Structure formats: structure tokens, C-alpha cells
Amino acid sequence: MKYLRLTITDTLSFWDDYLSGYIPALASSQTFTNWYRVPDEWLENSTLISSRREQLLAHLYGDNWLFGNEDGSKYVVLAISEHELSDAERAQRLWSGTKDTCYAVSDDGTIERVSQDAM
């Protein structure tokens, strides 16, 4: 298993008929970090495989997140940063004592929220 720190900056955006597109509310953007334990094959050269990154985003925002919500809003990811933890970083348990959320991904792709101790 590999360990991954994923930091995302996102914002809620709303559809604008005049511009025919979603307008992000940049002033209300937020940045958060989640920690993941993922199967080895999810990473290639210390980077998430694109389809696996999309799977994690769908888990966070909902399966149809790219299509928007019923109220005309949609989350837009402004920035995403990922970092595979080294053995030394894993031993330090960098996620411990943070307010960040931890997830474990099983070999079949099931994503489960876990406690910091269970990471």
C-alpha cells in the first residue's frame, strides 16, 4: 500500500445563462487536505493514475459532480496537489493530530473513511 496526501482548492460555481457557463466564486474558495492509503497500482511514478484521481474526486463530490447540482451549482477544483509519502514520512504519521480526513482504499476500489489511528 502507498500513502498519499491530497490537497485540493475548490469553490462553488453557479451557472450563468448570459455567459453560458459556470462562474466560480473565487472569494469563497477553500483548501483542504485528505490522506489516503491506496493500492500500489493506483500510483505511477509517485502520481495518481488519472482515472484513480477521478475516482477520488467522485467520492468527495458525488458521482455526477462534473455535471453540477440540481440547484445550478457545481464544485470546481481550482488546484490539486498530490504527494506520495516516503517511508520516513509514513513513519512520522504526518496526518496524526491534524483536522484532516483519512481514507483507506481497498484492492477492489472501495473507499472508506478511517480514523487517524487506523491509517
C-alpha positions in Angstrom: 0.0 0.0 0.0 1.0 3.6 -0.7 0.2 6.7 1.3 -0.8 9.9 -0.3 -1.5 13.4 0.8 -4.1 15.1 -1.5 -4.6 18.9 -1.1 -7.5 20.5 -3.0 -8.6 24.0 -3.5 -12.1 24.3 -4.7 -15.0 26.6 -5.0 -18.7 26.5 -5.6 -19.7 28.0 -9.0 -23.1 28.9 -10.4 -24.4 28.7 -14.0 -24.8 32.0 -15.8 -27.2 31.9 -18.7 -25.7 35.1 -20.2 -22.2 33.7 -20.3 -23.4 30.1 -20.9 -21.0 28.8 -18.3 -20.3 28.3 -14.6 -18.9 31.3 -12.8 -16.6 30.3 -9.9 -17.0 32.2 -6.6 -13.2 32.7 -6.2 -13.6 34.7 -3.0 -15.1 31.8 -1.2 -12.7 29.1 -2.3 -11.4 26.7 0.3 -8.3 24.5 0.6 -8.4 21.2 2.4 -6.2 18.1 2.7 -7.1 14.5 2.8 -4.8 11.5 3.5 -5.2 8.2 1.6 -3.9 4.7 1.8 -4.2 3.3 -1.7 -3.2 0.1 -3.5 0.3 0.3 -5.1 -1.1 0.2 -8.6 -3.1 3.4 -8.1 0.2 5.4 -8.4 2.6 5.6 -11.3 5.9 7.4 -10.7 4.5 8.7 -7.4 1.5 10.2 -9.2 -2.1 9.1 -9.1 -3.3 7.5 -12.3 -5.8 9.9 -13.9 -8.7 7.5 -13.6 -8.0 6.9 -10.0 -7.8 10.7 -9.3 -11.2 11.0 -10.9 -12.5 8.2 -8.7 -11.3 10.0 -5.5 -12.9 13.3 -6.7 -16.2 11.5 -7.4 -16.0 10.0 -3.9 -15.6 13.5 -2.4 -18.1 15.4 -4.6 -20.5 12.8 -5.7 -20.7 10.5 -8.8 -22.1 13.2 -11.1 -20.1 16.1 -9.8 -18.8 17.2 -13.2 -22.4 17.7 -14.3 -23.4 20.0 -11.5 -26.1 20.0 -8.8 -29.9 20.4 -9.2 -29.7 24.0 -7.9 -27.5 25.0 -10.8 -24.3 25.0 -8.7 -21.2 23.0 -9.3 -17.9 22.5 -7.5 -14.9 23.4 -9.4 -11.4 22.2 -8.5 -9.1 25.1 -8.8 -5.9 23.3 -7.8 -5.0 19.8 -6.7 -1.7 18.8 -5.3 -0.7 15.2 -4.5 2.3 13.8 -2.7 3.3 10.2 -2.1 4.7 9.9 1.3 8.1 8.5 1.8 8.8 5.7 4.3 10.1 8.3 6.7 7.0 10.5 6.3 4.8 7.4 6.8 6.7 6.6 10.0 6.1 10.1 11.2 2.4 9.7 10.6 2.1 13.2 9.3 -1.7 13.0 9.4 -1.8 12.5 13.1 -3.1 15.4 15.1 -4.5 17.3 12.1 -8.1 18.0 11.4 -7.7 16.3 8.0 -9.8 13.3 6.9 -8.2 9.9 6.3 -9.4 7.3 3.8 -8.4 3.7 3.1 -8.9 2.4 -0.4 -9.3 -1.4 -0.7 -7.9 -3.5 -3.6 -11.4 -3.5 -5.2 -11.5 0.3 -5.2 -13.9 0.8 -2.2 -13.1 4.0 -0.4 -13.7 4.1 3.3 -13.2 6.9 5.8 -10.9 5.7 8.6 -9.6 7.1 11.9 -6.1 8.6 12.0 -5.1 5.6 14.2 -6.3 3.2 11.5 -4.2 4.8 8.8 
